[in-house]
Amino acid sequence: MKVAIPKNYIHGRDNRSQEQIQIEGKQISQICSLNEQLFKPLVEQESQKQIQKFKNNDLEMKLSGGRYLYYTDRTSFLSEEDKSNSKLPIILTVHGIPGTLQDFLSMQQNLQSRLSCRWINFSVPGLDGKDERRGTYQGYLEDTSLLIKDFLDELKIDKVILIMHSAGGLYGKYFMYQYPDRVRASVQAASIGIEMWAPLLQENLFFKQFGIDVLKITREEVDTQQFRDQFTRQMEQLVKSFENKQDKNNNLWKAIPIYQHLMLLKAQLLKGGFDQFFANIKNIDKRIPRFFAFSQKDSLLEERHIQQEIYHSILSQQSFDFRLKEDSNFDQIFKLRDKQNLLNNFIFSYHDAGHGVQHVKAFDISIKLMIFIKLLDHMQTFKKTENNTLLKPNL
């Protein structure tokens, strides 16, 4: 999706030279190819096993200040020993736009059939197809980060493995930035990068047709009922105008309910400006282990922007090396290709997945994710030096 970036937008501008983009892209492509070879035997072996099919029941949680949300949390299959295990992996997913609590079901079924873990699917209020205004929760990024923290507190959960798809990265990454101590690891399945997301720029062009400038409009304006009523009428007219157009990109906007359009608008009204969002997520704690799965051909995300984040968070001189602890016996579980930086083993690209990589490659990703999760307790981080020599671990 090619969109012209307005001159007054700071974010969305990839300041790397073409040479640097090519160098980084080639390096990551080579890593992905090697990783595919590494995991191929395991994936083929696991494909012979039967998995348990199940459904999740939607649950509702009410929190202080009149806030409430919907989620799933299937724990009935866990043994009493698992339930009391403080090291039991706990996964929290945040779906994209449009999306539902069922978006990760296939991944969940494949993983929970092979690994004892707790899997929670979380729906951001407003992305669940209902009015986002719920007491003190108004749908802004800060509101969502606090809501996720309070949600985990209510469930007495300390840390989660955070899985994000697409626009779910807006909310997941901001939570990572604000509460890094609550994130054990992150998994990005075709999630937004560290620069402007092209569909959001496209959305802003639609907003401009209504006289809405996201760089100038205030929260006070957006929070009025008059604005919401007028905005709803305008978006309905816009979507109706798409009916006779053949552009496939318009199908995305036709599928999005009005509350999710409002959430995309509100996400950009961060205090300090939306540029601050991208500045913040570039500074997410790099000691959080990262797992990446993306598509080489994605109509909503450019491959080079995903590669940019991978390089920034895993390969750059400012990132950390993750190595096995001295007393680790992980090689008995799975022999990793790269032991100098363990995260290099968990970067995966697909040529036949499209944007819905978590659906199309659910089995494949879940097998690789199983190894990643098993590895988490065996990792320690080291600062990089110019020649990547080993330093004392960061405790």
Number of C-alpha atoms within 10 A of each C-alpha: 13 12 12 10 15 11 7 7 13 15 18 19 11 15 8 10 9 9 9 12 17 13 12 19 20 13 14 22 17 12 18 21 14 17 21 19 11 15 20 13 11 15 17 12 9 16 14 8 11 10 14 11 12 11 12 15 12 14 12 11 12 12 14 11 10 11 17 19 20 16 21 20 16 16 13 8 11 14 11 9 9 16 16 10 10 11 11 14 19 19 23 24 25 27 28 24 20 19 21 18 21 16 19 22 19 20 20 24 19 24 23 20 14 16 15 17 21 20 23 22 24 23 22 26 25 22 27 22 17 13 16 22 17 16 12 11 19 20 24 21 23 17 15 20 21 15 22 21 17 15 18 16 11 12 9 9 14 14 20 21 21 24 23 26 28 24 22 25 25 24 23 27 28 20 25 24 19 17 17 18 13 18 21 21 21 22 22 24 26 31 28 26 27 24 21 21 22 20 20 16 19 18 14 19 18 15 18 12 11 14 10 16 14 17 14 9 13 14 15 8 11 17 13 10 10 10 12 16 10 11 19 16 11 16 19 13 11 16 15 12 12 16 12 7 10 9 9 10 14 14 14 12 20 17 13 16 19 21 21 23 21 19 22 20 22 19 18 20 22 16 13 8 13 19 18 15 24 20 13 16 20 18 13 18 18 17 20 19 25 22 23 25 23 28 22 20 16 19 16 20 24 20 18 17 20 24 23 22 18 22 18 18 23 23 20 15 16 14 18 25 30 25 19 20 14 9 7 12 11 17 10 7 10 13 11 16 15 15 14 14 19 23 22 25 22 24 24 23 23 18 10 13 18 20 21 18 22 25 17 16 19 19 20 19 22 21 21 23 19 17 18 20 19 14 17 16 13 16 19 19 23 21 18 18 13 6 7 14 11 13 12 8 13 10 6
